[in-house]
Amino acid sequence: MNQNNQNTPTPKSTQSTHSPQRNQSTPITQNTQSPQTSQVTFLPKHGHYRNLRVYQVTVMVYDITYYFTQHYLSKGDRTVDQMVQAARSGKQNIAEGNQAAATSSETEIKLTNVAKASLEELLDDYEDYLRVRNMQQWGPLHPRYEKMRQYARSEEIKKEYAATIQRMNDEEIANLCITLIHQAIYMLHKLLVTMQTRFVKEGGIKERMYQSRIIYRNNQ
């Protein structure tokens, strides 16, 4: 395997948002125009999951994994289904958790953690693939490690990855996907910390609904 293959493109720009983007939930608010028309809001506002950087990364992980399993694993190999399903689970649970956020903080946290666990499982599969075939997993001392890392963090990869992986060999694709998975796991960890902090400060939907009723009744 030619490890010095320079197929990995040099990123045009390495500036991107690395931490997961998520609007903070809106605290209960009150319209103070008049007691008769005052209203309270207890459903938190949040952005669409497709705008989350971590979701966009997991879409790439899924697409690359599907391509990888179709080209480098035997059709009867059970690992094919395991890897594809793990990649899909990472992507889908982020979407479902985000959609559940308005009415259930518990479900949002649970599904986000499932997404993280699925990606960790997929990471193991890629590492196993490289190890049992005596291929290298690129670490900080590998000459192409930093270049791959920068490319995985760039905006260009979202436009180019489908074409780029067709010019790569299996070792290169596996290391690219490992890099993206590490990126996604890091962002999901930060999301979980944010969710936990928000829940401690603001409570869940039942608490917000109760508070909104108190505000409403006090204005009558």
C-alpha positions as CSV (number, residue, x, y, z in Angstrom):
1,M,0.0,0.0,0.0
2,N,1.5,3.4,-1.0
3,Q,1.3,5.5,2.2
4,N,2.9,8.5,0.5
5,N,0.2,8.8,-2.1
6,Q,-0.7,12.4,-2.4
7,N,-4.3,11.9,-3.3
8,T,-5.6,13.8,-0.3
9,P,-6.2,17.3,-1.6
10,T,-4.8,20.3,0.2
11,P,-7.7,22.2,1.7
12,K,-8.3,25.7,0.3
13,S,-9.4,26.9,3.6
14,T,-9.2,25.3,7.1
15,Q,-11.5,27.8,8.8
16,S,-14.7,26.2,9.8
17,T,-16.9,26.0,12.9
18,H,-15.7,23.0,14.8
19,S,-17.9,23.0,17.8
20,P,-21.5,21.9,17.3
21,Q,-23.9,24.8,16.5
22,R,-27.1,24.8,18.6
23,N,-29.4,27.5,19.6
24,Q,-29.9,27.7,23.4
25,S,-33.4,26.9,24.4
26,T,-35.5,29.9,25.1
27,P,-36.5,30.5,28.7
28,I,-40.1,31.0,29.6
29,T,-41.0,34.5,28.4
30,Q,-44.0,36.7,28.9
31,N,-45.8,39.1,26.6
32,T,-46.3,42.2,28.8
33,Q,-48.6,44.1,26.5
34,S,-51.6,43.6,28.8
35,P,-52.8,40.9,31.3
36,Q,-55.6,40.0,28.9
37,T,-53.2,39.3,26.0
38,S,-50.2,38.1,27.9
39,Q,-48.8,34.8,26.7
40,V,-46.0,32.5,27.9
41,T,-43.7,30.3,25.8
42,F,-42.5,27.0,27.2
43,L,-41.4,25.2,24.0
44,P,-37.7,25.9,23.4
45,K,-36.7,27.2,20.1
46,H,-33.9,25.4,18.3
47,G,-32.3,25.2,14.9
48,H,-32.9,22.5,12.3
49,Y,-30.7,19.5,12.7
50,R,-29.5,19.8,9.1
51,N,-27.7,23.0,10.0
52,L,-25.7,21.3,12.8
53,R,-22.1,20.8,11.8
54,V,-22.1,17.5,13.6
55,Y,-25.0,16.2,11.5
56,Q,-23.3,17.3,8.3
57,V,-20.2,15.3,9.4
58,T,-22.2,12.2,10.1
59,V,-23.8,12.4,6.7
60,M,-20.3,12.3,5.2
61,V,-19.4,9.4,7.5
62,Y,-22.5,7.4,6.3
63,D,-21.9,8.1,2.6
64,I,-18.2,7.2,2.9
65,T,-18.9,4.1,4.9
66,Y,-21.4,2.8,2.4
67,Y,-18.9,3.3,-0.4
68,F,-16.2,1.7,1.6
69,T,-18.2,-1.4,2.5
70,Q,-19.4,-1.9,-1.1
71,H,-15.9,-1.7,-2.6
72,Y,-13.6,-3.3,0.1
73,L,-15.7,-5.8,2.0
74,S,-17.2,-9.0,0.7
75,K,-21.0,-9.0,0.1
76,G,-21.5,-11.9,2.6
77,D,-19.4,-10.3,5.3
78,R,-21.6,-9.4,8.3
79,T,-19.4,-6.4,9.0
80,V,-20.9,-4.7,6.0
81,D,-24.4,-4.4,7.6
82,Q,-22.8,-3.6,11.0
83,M,-20.8,-0.7,9.7
84,V,-23.6,0.7,7.5
85,Q,-26.1,0.4,10.3
86,A,-23.7,2.0,12.8
87,A,-23.1,4.9,10.5
88,R,-26.8,5.3,9.9
89,S,-27.6,5.2,13.6
90,G,-25.1,8.0,14.2
91,K,-26.8,10.2,11.7
92,Q,-30.4,9.4,12.4
93,N,-30.2,9.7,16.2
94,I,-28.8,13.2,15.9
95,A,-31.8,14.1,13.7
96,E,-34.4,12.4,16.0
97,G,-32.9,13.8,19.1
98,N,-33.0,17.3,17.7
99,Q,-36.6,16.9,16.7
100,A,-37.5,15.6,20.1
101,A,-35.8,18.5,21.9
102,A,-38.9,20.7,22.0
103,T,-40.9,18.3,24.2
104,S,-38.4,16.0,25.9
105,S,-35.0,16.8,27.1
106,E,-34.6,13.3,28.3
107,T,-35.2,11.9,24.8
108,E,-32.9,14.4,23.2
109,I,-30.1,13.5,25.6
110,K,-30.7,9.7,25.2
111,L,-30.7,9.8,21.4
112,T,-27.7,12.0,21.2
113,N,-25.8,9.6,23.4
114,V,-27.0,6.7,21.2
115,A,-25.5,8.5,18.2
116,K,-22.2,8.9,19.9
117,A,-22.1,5.2,20.9
118,S,-22.9,4.1,17.4
119,L,-20.1,6.2,16.0
120,E,-17.7,4.8,18.6
121,E,-18.7,1.3,17.4
122,L,-18.0,2.3,13.8
123,L,-14.7,3.7,14.8
124,D,-13.7,0.3,16.2
125,D,-14.7,-1.4,12.9
126,Y,-12.4,0.9,10.8
127,E,-9.5,0.4,13.3
128,D,-10.0,-3.3,13.1
129,Y,-10.0,-3.3,9.3
130,L,-6.6,-1.5,9.3
131,R,-5.1,-3.6,12.0
132,V,-5.9,-7.1,10.7
133,R,-4.7,-6.2,7.2
134,N,-1.4,-4.7,8.5
135,M,-2.3,-1.3,7.3
136,Q,-1.4,1.9,9.2
137,Q,-3.7,4.0,11.2
138,W,-2.3,7.5,10.8
139,G,-1.3,9.0,14.0
140,P,0.3,12.4,14.8
141,L,3.7,11.2,13.6
142,H,2.5,10.1,10.2
143,P,3.5,12.5,7.4
144,R,0.0,12.8,6.1
145,Y,-1.8,13.0,9.4
146,E,-2.0,16.8,9.8
147,K,-2.9,17.3,6.1
148,M,-5.8,14.8,6.4
149,R,-6.9,16.4,9.7
150,Q,-7.1,19.8,8.1
151,Y,-8.9,18.6,5.1
152,A,-11.5,16.9,7.3
153,R,-12.1,20.2,9.1
154,S,-12.4,22.3,6.0
155,E,-15.6,23.4,4.2
156,E,-14.3,22.0,0.9
157,I,-14.7,18.4,2.0
158,K,-18.5,18.7,2.0
159,K,-18.4,19.5,-1.7
160,E,-15.6,17.2,-2.7
161,Y,-15.7,14.0,-0.6
162,A,-17.8,11.9,-3.0
163,A,-15.3,12.5,-5.8
164,T,-12.2,12.4,-3.5
165,I,-12.8,8.9,-2.1
166,Q,-13.0,7.5,-5.6
167,R,-9.3,8.4,-6.0
168,M,-8.3,6.9,-2.7
169,N,-7.3,3.4,-1.7
170,D,-8.8,1.6,1.3
171,E,-6.2,2.7,3.8
172,E,-6.7,6.3,2.9
173,I,-10.5,6.1,3.0
174,A,-10.4,4.4,6.4
175,N,-8.1,7.0,7.8
176,L,-10.3,9.8,6.4
177,C,-13.4,8.3,8.0
178,I,-11.6,7.7,11.3
179,T,-10.7,11.4,11.3
180,L,-14.3,12.5,10.6
181,I,-15.7,10.1,13.3
182,H,-13.3,11.5,15.9
183,Q,-14.5,15.0,14.9
184,A,-18.2,13.9,15.3
185,I,-17.6,12.2,18.6
186,Y,-15.9,15.3,20.0
187,M,-18.8,17.5,18.9
188,L,-21.4,15.1,20.3
189,H,-19.6,15.1,23.6
190,K,-19.8,18.9,23.7
191,L,-23.5,18.8,22.8
192,L,-24.2,16.4,25.7
193,V,-22.5,18.7,28.1
194,T,-24.5,21.6,26.8
195,M,-27.8,19.7,27.1
196,Q,-26.9,18.6,30.7
197,T,-26.2,22.2,31.7
198,R,-29.3,23.5,30.1
199,F,-31.5,20.9,31.8
200,V,-30.0,21.7,35.2
201,K,-30.6,25.4,34.7
202,E,-34.0,25.3,33.0
203,G,-35.5,21.9,33.8
204,G,-37.6,19.8,31.5
205,I,-40.8,20.4,29.7
206,K,-43.1,19.6,32.7
207,E,-41.4,22.2,34.8
208,R,-41.6,24.8,32.1
209,M,-45.3,24.0,31.5
210,Y,-46.0,24.4,35.2
211,Q,-44.2,27.7,35.4
212,S,-46.1,29.0,32.3
213,R,-49.4,28.1,34.1
214,I,-48.3,30.0,37.2
215,I,-47.5,33.1,35.1
216,Y,-50.8,32.9,33.2
217,R,-52.8,32.5,36.4
218,N,-51.0,35.4,38.1
219,N,-52.0,37.6,35.2
220,Q,-55.7,36.9,35.4
